[in-house]
């Protein structure tokens, strides 16, 4: 419980940081200087924080935005993708090999439908569901561990779906750090397109089943 409160607090700090930068209270140069001082520890701390937050089923979107805000677009995308994929693998392994009872108790009503969807859609369903920002990343991680999806389909579906899924949010963070509204606007449009495309794909898959 104490650990969860710590992570919640850190995520709230990230959100506060986004708000402050957006309102012009902190110069991006100062933020980047602090990151430089931390050196290699900056991405390590970020990746570990992201993994813990995802395992605890806390929202990952604020951390996606923070990745771009702290590291810029390219490195933010790199470190956020690494963190998200590592968290997805860790949660999946735990659900499949260690924590079956806990996951069934937590997501029992959700698992049957998810298993049916994944069984028929395989890697493409994992890919599509990763693009949906409305579906919590952590729930998919744990839920997939108790479905019939193969480890290979889960891994590649997660890799190819996660990167475009986090892309717009990292871009938003990078845009906020630069004090530019254009990247934020473009990223918001991309997020909407991803949501529309993934929803269309999901509905099309359901139509084929019926």
Helices and strands as residue ranges (DSSP letters): H 2-22, H 28-38, H 40-55, H 61-71, H 73-93, I 94-98, H 100-130, H 137-145, H 151-178, H 181-209
